[in-house]
Structures are given as structure tokens and as C-alpha cells.
Amino acid sequence: YKVLPAVLTIDEALKGEILVHKDINDLEYVKNVFFPQPDSNIASWNKAIKGDIKQGFAEADVIIENELSLPAVAHVPLETHVAIAKADPFTKRVEIWTSSQSPFGVRQMLAKALGISQGDVRVVVPHIGGGFGGKAGIHLEPLVVVLSRAARGKPVKIIATREEEFSQLPSRAAMRGRVKTGVKYDGKITASEITFDWDSGAYADYGVNVGRAAQYSGAGAYEIPNLEINSRTLYTNKVYSTAYRGFGHLETHWVIERQMDLIAQALKMDPYEFRMKNILREGSVTISGEIINQYSGRPDQCLAAVAKEIGWTGYRSKEEREVSFKTGKVRGKGIACLQKAPAMPSNTATSALLQFDADGNVRVMIGAIDMGQGAMTVMEQIAAEVLDMPLEKVRVSSETDTDKNPYDWSTVASKYTFMGGKAVTRGAMDMLSQMKEVASQILRCPVDELTHGQEKIFIRQNPHKAVSYQDIAMGYLYDNGNSIGGPIIGRGVYIAEGLTFLDPDKGQGLPALDWTFGAHGVELEVDVETGEVQILKISSAFDVGKAINPKLCEGQIIGGVLQGLGSAFMEGFKFSAEGRLLNPSFMDYKIPTSQDIPTIVVPILIENPQADGPFGARGVGEHPMISVPSVIANALYDALGINFYELPLSSEKIALAIARSEAEHKEPLSE
């Protein structure tokens, strides 16, 4: 074969002298959502403009510009991608068993790719061993179907090796962010201009969706009156990208939350005070024009909580650092904020079915996938709460089958507690409505005078006049043999309400179903000789609206923080000059282990209920790893007086930075 010239860097992609996809002008895409540029390597260019950016910079007393970057990283689920297909040799029927976060998405895309009806595609997803966004799209499934057809209908199974998982299946995109911010001397931001360039690899996949999310969330949890964001998703000849836990927000917050500290340093202002001057509050207007209200959440409370937990008092002085350096171990503290809304289509929908068994137990069927985040447990809790019955009598089926289960768009975006919870609530209410109709005949009472509790329907004023759920579950049988009603089956649906497309020129609109705000505070210790970092304490606060299951929330926070430490300290793809991946295995690609767990992790749950959320809840699955690298770098500045602009923050990189700093000072900073 002939070796063709390759596009290997963001700048090469932007030049467009070599096109990764020469047919880019003919590619099919969703209009008004993505904006591929003709005859280029730009899969989508999403823009946001708010206010008058020229006027904003003219009003600024100080303008600070910086460039920050981070590499592509692997999802590293415990279970690699795996798929089994059985294609009927006599019909178009295809059955697939796959490790996927999106069974209905796989069905839709596979049907389109094969030119068959969605009804001819059955997708079954059992328990899966982790996803983190890497299993949100369609990957191995078309290949196993084609092979099964070639094998005349025999089932074909493919299990990706770990090396294939690294080098052939999707990753998180590398990104470069350039940010220019204008501020007044009192710390008020007047303008910001931000460009995010995403190295999405050979294919866009979910990469274009990630770039779009930066369009409306890329300035962080702050109100900026004059703003311009350009988010460009680029094709290169490298491992392609897809969704990853945080959906681009760890990346954008690496840029924004470092910039906030860099501005505070330039102004000689406490970064806590600087953030509080600009943080979103009730009445603030977001990038896309949404007005924050009393039900949106409180990022200021999250920031205050973590600052208090770590004992934040401001940056250490130069003299304090010099004294610490002489001991060989220096400590520093840092803070960072974060925000994320579910990144999803404006017509995202979900559904649930609830059915009584004859013994009065309830079975719940949903279309979501539980990867360990606790979706099934939370849905069981919600159903039990609405029906007022013991949790152990409600069960969510664990296997998802597109031929049997009700529809759910995809288990991504930290949206399921909110959306699935709404659907299950409505399904449970539907069951109650049906039972009250039957009970009204049994008890000879109008429906509006009935209520429920303790697995019974009863008359509000005469609670002793009641009928049990079990007696109604399959239909009520009178003493004389007459029967009424029938099996009680509840149906609940929910579709994202009030969302809009974003204006293609200015990015104005309503893209967010809800916002979850948060903050991290960290105290760390650095060995000045080796550059090794020990996290002594990290405090992470999130406004979850209402913690339906606090233990699950805390588990997500602890796990997310640890995963974020991987991006902060060690994870990242390395490529040769020819674009070959150099670290496609655990031999050279490191992830956090139990030895990397911080000494103390303090999850903090802030509860300002979301008015339209189930019991006031918001999602918190992805958020804990967002801004973890940022808060680490901010704390490293406090400890060392050195700023870092590229991830990962390896021990080697930190030790070399310390050595350079000592050389520049021309005297050792430690003895």
C-alpha cells in the first residue's frame, strides 16, 4: 500500500492543506446543530456570542491571555468492547448482544447502516463492565453483523483486546484552549474570548456533540457580559474520539478554572474572592441567554463549602514557600468551580413500564443501562416512594432488550435520575390512578376522595375503609365471583421540555434541561526533589437538588475524583512523529490505583431542589471529575509558585519545573 500524507496536529488540521475526509462536503449531518466547514478538516464549528466583546475589552483595565492543552485519554472500562451478532440467513432479522450504553441508539444506527427496519434489529444489553461514555455510540456491532451474515447466520462474537481498546476504539479528544479575558481592577470580568480546538481523530462520532457542549457551557459557572466562544471539532489521522465522562467539561474547565487563578494572580487578588465576584447567581444570564433562577442551583454555596472544608485563607506568600522548600516537602491549597448540564438533543425522551405481580410486588422496566452508577436502585426508590410501599417489593429488571423494554435515548449526560425519575414517577402515578378507579367501585366512593398509603387505597376520611394493592393488582374478585378491573400496568414517559436549537450565528437558545453546579477544594503536598504529589485532602461539593440516595451520590463523587486524578497526573496518549500510538497498553498507559487515593475525600451534598426534578433531584454522575486537574494545578501554584499549562502533571514534569524555577532564581529554593 502507499503511505499517504497525514494530518497529525491541530494546526495541520486547521490549515486544511490535506483533507482527512475529501468527501466532507457530502457527509450527512444534523442541520442547525452541527456546522461542518466545506473543503476543510472542521467537522463542526460552533459559535456563541453574547454582548459586545470589543466594548467589553475596551472597558477592561487588564487583559490576560493564555493557552492551555491536554492530551487524548482512554476510557479504560474494566470490560472492553464486546459484541455478539446472529443474522437470520433467511430474513433481514438481526439479533445483537452488546456491551453498550445505548441499545436503542445502536438499533437506530445499525438499521440505518444496513438499510433495514428498526423492527428487524433486536439489541440486548446485559450488565456491562463500565462505559464512561466510550460505549455510547455504535462500534463493533456492524462488523459482527456482517461477519454473521458471511457465516450464513452463525453467531459471531468479537471481544476487543486491551490494545485494540486503546488504539482502535474511541478515546477522549485532545484539546487546545486559547483564552483572552478582560477584567477591571476590582475583579469584575468585562469580556472573554475563548477558542477550543478539539483533536477528534479520524472520525467525529460524539466528538461534534462535545464541541457543541463547549459552545454553551465553555465559560464555566460565571456571568460574563461580553463573550465570544469558538469551538471547532477537527479531523486528524489519529485515534478517533467520542463521549467521555464529563463530556468535554473537564477539558473546558481545565482552561477556564486555570485562567481564573491566573487572572487572580495578575490582579493580586484572592482567587476565592475573584470567583465570588463573577459567579452565577439568581438573575444571572448564561452564555446562551438563559436566566438563572432560584431553582437552578447555587455554585456560590458549593465554592464556600469546599473553601471552608480545606481552611482556605488565600495564596501563601513567597516567604512562606521559601521556608517550606527547605524542608523538602511543600504544601498548597487550591479551589475550582464547575458546571454541567445534560448535553443531549432537544427531543431526548425516555419511558418506563410498571406492572404488579399477583402477590403485590412491582416490576419496573426501563430502557436505561446500569453500569454501576445505581440507576436501577434509584428508580426502585422513586417507584417505592410514590407508591408508598417497601423498597424490597419493587424490582427493576437488569437486562435491557429493545424488543421488550420501553425506549430510552441513551444512558449518558447525567440525565437519567432526572428524566428516568420523571418517567417512573408518572408510571407509578398511572398505577395509582388505575387502582383508585377500581377502588372507587369497591368502596363506593368518588375517586377524588381516595388516597393511598401502606400498600392500600383508602377513603381519606375513613382510613379503615380500604383495599390492598394486592387485591387489585390483577383485578378485584367479589365474594360472589364477579370481577372488575384487570392487571394494573403503569405507563410513564418524559421528553425534555422547553429546549431549543441554538442560533447558528450567536449560539443563543435554551440547551440545558437543568444545571448541576459544584466545586473542589484540595490540599496537597509536593516532594521538591522527586515532584511526587500526595493529595492530603480533597473536598468536593455539588448542588444535587435532592440526594435521592446519598450513599450513591457520595460513591459517584469519590470515584469521579479518583478518575479525575488520572487525567491530572498520569493519563494521556503519546504519539510518534508519524502518528503511531506509543502507549496502547497498561505497560505504558497508567491509571490511578488504590495507592493514589487521597488521604481524605470529603463529599458535600448541597440541596437546593430543582422545581421540576423528581423530588427536586439533579444528576451528579459525570460532574465529580470535572475541574479536578484544574484544582490540582491551582494548588501546585500555591505550593510552588509555578503555573502549569499542559496535562498531565506528572512527577517528572513537576520536578523539571522546580529545577527550571531554581535555575531562573539562580539559587536553590530548597536545601
DOVEXPA-30175 format. One record per residue (C-alpha): x, y, z. Coordinates in steps of 0.25 Angstrom, whole numbers. Example, Ala and Ser with C-alpha at 12.3 -4.5 7.8 and 13.67 -1.06 7.14 Angstrom:
2
((49 -18 31))
((55 -4 29))
//
This chain:
671
((0 0 0))
((4 14 -2))
((7 23 11))
((-1 36 9))
((2 49 16))
((-5 50 29))
((-11 61 38))
((-5 59 52))
((-7 73 59))
((-18 83 62))
((-10 93 54))
((-9 84 42))
((-24 81 43))
((-27 96 43))
((-18 99 31))
((-26 89 22))
((-15 86 12))
((-18 71 14))
((-32 67 16))
((-35 55 25))
((-49 53 18))
((-49 58 4))
((-64 56 3))
((-67 65 15))
((-76 73 7))
((-85 61 4))
((-85 56 18))
((-99 55 25))
((-101 63 38))
((-112 69 47))
((-115 83 41))
((-116 94 51))
((-108 86 61))
((-94 84 55))
((-87 92 45))
((-76 85 36))
((-68 95 28))
((-67 92 13))
((-53 87 8))
((-47 87 22))
((-44 77 34))
((-54 84 42))
((-65 74 46))
((-73 85 53))
((-71 100 57))
((-80 104 68))
((-80 119 72))
((-86 127 83))
((-87 142 84))
((-92 150 96))
((-92 165 97))
((-81 174 90))
((-68 167 92))
((-60 179 86))
((-67 189 96))
((-64 179 107))
((-49 178 105))
((-49 194 103))
((-55 195 117))
((-45 185 123))
((-33 190 132))
((-25 178 130))
((-25 167 119))
((-19 153 121))
((-17 143 110))
((-13 129 112))
((-12 115 104))
((-15 102 111))
((-15 88 106))
((-18 74 109))
((-16 60 102))
((-26 50 98))
((-28 39 108))
((-34 25 109))
((-47 21 115))
((-41 9 121))
((-54 1 125))
((-52 -12 133))
((-59 -19 122))
((-54 -16 108))
((-64 -14 96))
((-71 -27 93))
((-82 -31 83))
((-89 -44 78))
((-98 -44 66))
((-107 -54 60))
((-112 -51 46))
((-124 -59 41))
((-120 -64 27))
((-134 -65 22))
((-139 -51 26))
((-133 -37 30))
((-135 -40 44))
((-122 -37 53))
((-120 -40 68))
((-109 -34 75))
((-103 -35 89))
((-94 -24 92))
((-87 -16 103))
((-93 -3 101))
((-99 9 108))
((-109 12 96))
((-117 0 92))
((-127 8 85))
((-117 16 78))
((-109 4 73))
((-123 -1 68))
((-125 12 61))
((-111 14 55))
((-110 -1 51))
((-123 -1 44))
((-119 12 36))
((-105 6 32))
((-111 -7 28))
((-123 -1 21))
((-133 -9 29))
((-145 -6 38))
((-142 -3 53))
((-152 -14 55))
((-143 -24 49))
((-132 -21 59))
((-132 -26 73))
((-121 -21 83))
((-119 -28 96))
((-110 -21 107))
((-107 -29 120))
((-99 -24 131))
((-87 -16 125))
((-74 -14 132))
((-73 1 131))
((-74 11 120))
((-71 25 124))
((-76 30 110))
((-68 20 102))
((-79 11 99))
((-89 22 96))
((-89 20 81))
((-88 9 71))
((-75 2 69))
((-73 -13 68))
((-87 -16 65))
((-87 -14 49))
((-75 -23 48))
((-81 -35 55))
((-94 -34 47))
((-86 -34 34))
((-78 -46 39))
((-90 -53 44))
((-97 -51 30))
((-84 -56 23))
((-84 -69 32))
((-99 -71 28))
((-105 -67 41))
((-96 -74 51))
((-94 -65 63))
((-81 -57 63))
((-74 -51 75))
((-63 -41 76))
((-56 -37 89))
((-47 -25 87))
((-33 -27 93))
((-28 -16 103))
((-18 -12 92))
((-30 -11 82))
((-38 -3 92))
((-27 7 93))
((-23 8 78))
((-35 5 70))
((-47 9 79))
((-51 23 83))
((-44 32 93))
((-46 45 99))
((-41 56 90))
((-29 64 92))
((-32 79 93))
((-25 93 92))
((-31 105 98))
((-28 119 96))
((-34 129 105))
((-33 144 106))
((-40 151 118))
((-43 166 121))
((-45 170 135))
((-46 182 144))
((-36 185 155))
((-47 181 165))
((-48 167 159))
((-61 169 151))
((-59 161 137))
((-63 170 125))
((-61 161 114))
((-55 148 110))
((-51 142 96))
((-49 127 96))
((-45 117 85))
((-46 102 87))
((-39 93 77))
((-43 78 78))
((-34 68 72))
((-45 58 69))
((-37 48 61))
((-41 41 49))
((-56 41 51))
((-65 51 58))
((-74 41 65))
((-79 48 78))
((-67 58 77))
((-76 68 70))
((-86 67 81))
((-75 70 91))
((-71 82 83))
((-85 87 83))
((-86 86 98))
((-74 95 99))
((-82 106 91))
((-92 108 103))
((-84 103 115))
((-70 107 112))
((-68 119 121))
((-71 112 134))
((-80 116 145))
((-78 131 143))
((-86 142 138))
((-78 149 127))
((-86 161 120))
((-78 161 107))
((-73 147 102))
((-69 140 89))
((-67 125 88))
((-62 117 76))
((-62 102 78))
((-56 95 66))
((-56 80 65))
((-45 75 56))
((-42 63 48))
((-28 57 49))
((-21 44 45))
((-21 39 60))
((-30 30 69))
((-44 36 68))
((-51 42 79))
((-65 40 86))
((-72 44 98))
((-65 43 111))
((-69 45 126))
((-71 60 127))
((-74 61 112))
((-63 72 109))
((-65 79 122))
((-53 74 129))
((-45 80 117))
((-52 93 116))
((-51 95 131))
((-36 92 131))
((-35 105 122))
((-45 113 130))
((-42 110 144))
((-27 111 142))
((-30 125 135))
((-38 129 147))
((-26 127 156))
((-16 133 146))
((-25 145 146))
((-25 146 161))
((-10 145 161))
((-9 157 152))
((-19 165 160))
((-12 161 173))
((-26 156 178))
((-31 144 186))
((-36 134 175))
((-48 131 184))
((-52 146 185))
((-50 147 170))
((-58 135 167))
((-69 140 176))
((-70 154 169))
((-73 147 156))
((-80 134 160))
((-94 131 154))
((-106 135 164))
((-121 137 163))
((-123 146 152))
((-110 144 144))
((-111 141 129))
((-103 129 124))
((-95 129 111))
((-108 125 103))
((-117 135 109))
((-123 126 120))
((-127 133 133))
((-122 126 145))
((-134 125 155))
((-136 121 170))
((-137 106 165))
((-125 106 157))
((-115 103 168))
((-104 110 176))
((-90 110 171))
((-86 120 181))
((-91 111 193))
((-82 100 187))
((-70 108 186))
((-72 114 200))
((-74 99 205))
((-61 94 200))
((-53 106 203))
((-57 105 218))
((-54 90 218))
((-40 92 214))
((-38 104 222))
((-35 113 210))
((-29 127 214))
((-23 131 201))
((-9 129 194))
((3 126 202))
((14 137 202))
((27 136 195))
((34 136 208))
((25 124 213))
((28 116 201))
((43 118 203))
((43 113 217))
((35 101 213))
((45 98 202))
((56 96 212))
((48 84 218))
((48 77 205))
((32 76 205))
((23 88 202))
((8 89 203))
((-2 96 195))
((-17 98 194))
((-26 101 182))
((-40 103 179))
((-48 102 166))
((-63 102 161))
((-70 95 151))
((-84 93 144))
((-90 84 134))
((-104 82 128))
((-108 69 121))
((-103 70 107))
((-113 64 98))
((-123 66 87))
((-135 75 90))
((-145 64 87))
((-138 54 97))
((-148 44 102))
((-150 33 112))
((-161 24 117))
((-164 13 128))
((-174 2 130))
((-178 -3 143))
((-186 -15 146))
((-192 -22 158))
((-189 -37 161))
((-201 -45 167))
((-194 -44 181))
((-194 -29 180))
((-179 -27 177))
((-176 -17 166))
((-167 -20 153))
((-161 -7 147))
((-156 -8 132))
((-147 4 127))
((-138 6 115))
((-126 11 123))
((-113 3 126))
((-108 2 140))
((-92 2 139))
((-91 3 154))
((-96 17 155))
((-108 12 162))
((-119 15 152))
((-127 3 156))
((-127 5 171))
((-131 20 169))
((-143 16 160))
((-147 6 170))
((-146 16 181))
((-155 26 173))
((-165 16 170))
((-166 11 184))
((-167 25 189))
((-178 29 180))
((-186 16 183))
((-183 17 198))
((-178 2 198))
((-166 -5 203))
((-153 -3 195))
((-151 -18 195))
((-164 -21 188))
((-160 -13 175))
((-150 -18 165))
((-144 -12 153))
((-141 -23 142))
((-126 -23 140))
((-125 -27 125))
((-129 -17 114))
((-136 -23 101))
((-140 -14 90))
((-151 -24 87))
((-157 -23 101))
((-152 -11 109))
((-158 3 107))
((-150 13 100))
((-139 22 106))
((-130 31 97))
((-117 27 103))
((-110 25 117))
((-101 37 116))
((-101 52 120))
((-104 50 135))
((-119 51 131))
((-125 38 136))
((-128 42 150))
((-136 54 145))
((-142 48 133))
((-144 34 137))
((-149 38 150))
((-160 47 144))
((-164 35 135))
((-164 25 147))
((-172 35 155))
((-182 37 144))
((-183 22 142))
((-185 20 157))
((-196 31 157))
((-203 24 146))
((-203 11 154))
((-210 19 166))
((-220 25 157))
((-224 12 151))
((-225 6 165))
((-233 17 170))
((-243 15 159))
((-245 1 163))
((-245 4 178))
((-256 15 176))
((-265 4 171))
((-261 -6 182))
((-262 5 193))
((-274 12 187))
((-267 25 188))
((-263 36 178))
((-249 35 173))
((-245 49 178))
((-248 45 192))
((-238 33 191))
((-223 34 195))
((-212 23 197))
((-202 18 207))
((-196 6 213))
((-200 -2 200))
((-214 1 201))
((-225 10 194))
((-234 16 205))
((-244 27 207))
((-237 39 213))
((-247 42 224))
((-249 27 227))
((-236 20 226))
((-241 7 231))
((-249 6 218))
((-238 1 210))
((-234 -9 199))
((-220 -14 197))
((-211 -13 185))
((-210 -28 185))
((-225 -29 184))
((-226 -20 172))
((-213 -24 165))
((-219 -34 155))
((-233 -30 156))
((-243 -30 168))
((-251 -42 171))
((-264 -40 179))
((-269 -51 188))
((-280 -55 178))
((-270 -58 167))
((-271 -44 160))
((-259 -37 156))
((-255 -23 152))
((-242 -16 147))
((-231 -25 142))
((-215 -25 142))
((-210 -12 147))
((-199 -7 137))
((-194 7 139))
((-188 15 127))
((-179 27 129))
((-172 36 118))
((-164 48 119))
((-158 57 108))
((-148 68 110))
((-157 80 111))
((-154 95 107))
((-141 92 100))
((-137 99 87))
((-127 99 76))
((-116 109 77))
((-116 121 68))
((-105 117 58))
((-98 131 58))
((-99 135 73))
((-102 122 80))
((-114 127 87))
((-125 118 92))
((-129 108 103))
((-120 96 102))
((-120 92 117))
((-130 83 124))
((-124 86 137))
((-111 90 143))
((-102 83 153))
((-92 93 159))
((-80 88 168))
((-67 92 173))
((-54 85 178))
((-44 89 189))
((-31 82 191))
((-19 82 200))
((-7 75 195))
((8 72 198))
((19 72 188))
((33 66 189))
((42 76 183))
((53 66 179))
((44 56 172))
((32 64 168))
((23 54 174))
((9 59 179))
((1 54 191))
((-13 58 192))
((-15 61 207))
((-30 65 206))
((-40 68 195))
((-53 73 197))
((-64 73 186))
((-78 80 187))
((-89 78 178))
((-103 84 178))
((-111 71 174))
((-124 78 177))
((-129 66 185))
((-120 54 188))
((-129 42 186))
((-118 32 190))
((-107 40 198))
((-98 28 198))
((-99 26 183))
((-96 41 181))
((-84 40 190))
((-79 28 183))
((-80 35 170))
((-72 47 176))
((-61 38 181))
((-60 30 168))
((-61 42 160))
((-50 50 167))
((-41 38 166))
((-43 37 151))
((-40 52 150))
((-27 50 157))
((-23 41 146))
((-25 52 136))
((-18 61 145))
((-5 53 148))
((-3 42 138))
((-13 39 127))
((-10 43 113))
((-8 37 99))
((6 39 93))
((9 38 78))
((21 37 70))
((25 47 59))
((18 38 49))
((5 38 57))
((6 24 63))
((1 22 77))
((12 19 86))
((5 14 99))
((-6 5 95))
((-5 -4 108))
((-5 -3 123))
((10 -5 122))
((12 10 117))
((-2 16 120))
((-4 17 135))
((-17 19 142))
((-20 22 157))
((-19 11 167))
((-23 9 181))
((-9 15 185))
((-13 28 178))
((-26 30 187))
((-25 43 194))
((-23 42 209))
((-36 49 212))
((-48 51 202))
((-60 59 207))
((-72 59 198))
((-82 70 201))
((-96 70 196))
((-103 83 195))
((-118 82 193))
((-126 94 186))
((-137 86 180))
((-139 86 165))
((-154 90 164))
((-157 81 152))
((-148 69 156))
((-153 56 163))
((-153 60 177))
((-144 72 174))
((-133 64 169))
((-122 67 158))
((-111 58 152))
((-97 57 158))
((-91 45 151))
((-81 52 142))
((-78 64 150))
((-68 59 161))
((-57 58 151))
((-59 72 145))
((-49 82 150))
((-40 72 157))
((-28 75 149))
((-31 90 150))
((-31 90 165))
((-19 81 166))
((-11 91 157))
((-17 103 165))
((-12 96 178))
((2 94 171))
((3 109 169))
((0 111 183))
((11 101 188))
((22 104 177))
((19 118 171))
((19 111 158))
((8 111 148))
((5 99 139))
((-2 99 125))
((-2 85 120))
((-7 72 125))
((-3 62 131))
((4 68 143))
((14 56 144))
((24 56 155))
((35 57 144))
((28 70 139))
((27 76 153))
((41 72 157))
((47 79 144))
((38 91 146))
((44 92 160))
((58 91 154))
((56 102 144))
((50 111 154))
((62 109 163))
((71 112 151))
((64 124 148))
((65 129 162))
((80 125 161))
((79 120 175))
((73 107 181))
((59 108 186))
((62 96 195))
((73 90 203))
//
